[in-house]
Amino acid sequence: MAKVTAKLQVTIPKALATQYGIEPGDEIVWQASGEAIRLVPASLRKARLSPKERLALFDAATERQRQRQREATTGPRPRGKDRGWTREELYTRGRAR
């Protein structure tokens, strides 16, 4: 367990620093996470996407959702008529004639 000093500094336990590769001078990020606080080494933090990239991802997800909704309202996709076999062939296929 670590204590907060009068200067609001915290010492990271050696075992955790070693496990996550945190060394003196490294930058860390403090993140609010509900009722907890996350400490993330800057080297492990995912790069933030630009607003333009985030909007492109959102638009792609929205289009996938619209496609699913269209398929749900129109029913299952029609099957191709030319499958290369017929239902009747399933009963005779592989049997000696």
URNOR-V690663 format. One record per helix or strand. SS is the DSSP state (A for helix, B for strand). FROM is the first residue (numbers start at 0). TO is the last residue. If there is no record, write none. Layout:
SS/FROM/TO  SS/FROM/TO
This chain:
B/3/3  B/9/9  A/13/18  B/27/32  B/35/40  A/50/73  A/86/91
